[in-house]
Amino acid sequence: MNPIFDIHIFVCNNQRASGEKLSCGDRHGLSLVAEFKTQLNALKLPLKIRAQKAGCLGICNFGPTIAIYPEGIFYVGVKLEDVKEIIESHILNKKTVERLLLKNGN
């Protein structure tokens, strides 16, 4: 079975009530989705890539968090200025962005 997308980017946009744990949605989750879409569309790559908002990815203290499949790579503490590097390194050149990579015990 062929996957629908060659690359699928999930950006946590979970919103918690005030006073609870940190929440990726509070830290520009929707802006990250929009930035991925803008930059990927401009590249006109011959791949089926989807960037979309997601619910909680379960690692709130390290957010904003994104997950990229099919590799299952999680990047944490992602900022708008990191999107270009993630696309160039991970998507185009298949190289993990080590400084943003979720590691055991981050």
N, C-alpha and C positions, 0 to 999 in steps of 0.2 A: 504494500500500500504506500503510495506517495503522500508525503505530508502536504497539507494545504499551503504552508509557508516554508520557504527555505530557512528563514530566520524569523524568530518571533521574540520580540522584546516586550517584557512586562515591566511596567513602572508602577511601583506601589503608590497608591493615592488614598490610602486608608485615612479616615478622619476620626479622631477620638474626641470624646467630650473633654472640655477643659479640665486640667488637673490630673488627667490620667497620664499614661506613658506618652513619650514622644510619638509623633505621628508623621509619616512621610508626606501625607497630603498637606499638612501644615507647612511643610518646608519645600514648596514649589513642585510637587508631584505633577500637576497638570501642565505646568510650564515645561517640565522635562519631556513629557509626551509630545507636546507641540514642537519642541525643538528637534527631537528625533525625527518627527514627520517632515518638518521643513527641510532639514539637511538631507535626509534620505531621498525625498522627492526631487530635490535639486540635482542629485547625483545621477538620477535615471539609470539605476543599476539593473542589470539583466537578471535580477533575483526577485523572488516573491518575499518581501519583507513586510512585517507588520509591527508597528509600535503601538501599544495600547495601555490604558490604565488598568491596574489590577487592584484587588483588595489586599489585605494585609499579607505580607510575605513572611511574617513571623520573626523578624529581626529588627524590631522598631528602634532599638537604641543605636543602631548603626546607620539609619536612614539619612537621606532618601536612598532607597534600595531599588535596583533593577535586576531582573533575571533575564538571561538570554538563552534561548533554546534554538537548536537541539542540544547544545553543549551542556546546559544546566549551570552556567556560570552566573554567580551573583556578584554584583558590584555594589559597594556601600559608600555612603557619604558623597553621593554623586551630585555635582553642581552643574548648572547650565554650561559653564565653560568646559566641562569634561566631555560633553556629548561629541564634539568634533574628534577628540582623541579616541573615544570608544569606537566611533564609526571607522576612523582611519586604521586604528590598530586591530581591533577585534573583528569587525565586519569585513573590511577590505583585505587585511593582511593576516588574519587568523592568529594574531598575537594577543595574549591576555594583557590587560592593563593592570600590571602587578600592584601598583600603589592603591588601586580602588578595589582590589579583589577581596572578597570575604574569606578570611582565614580562620582556622580554629582559634577561638578565643579573642579574635580581633581586638 
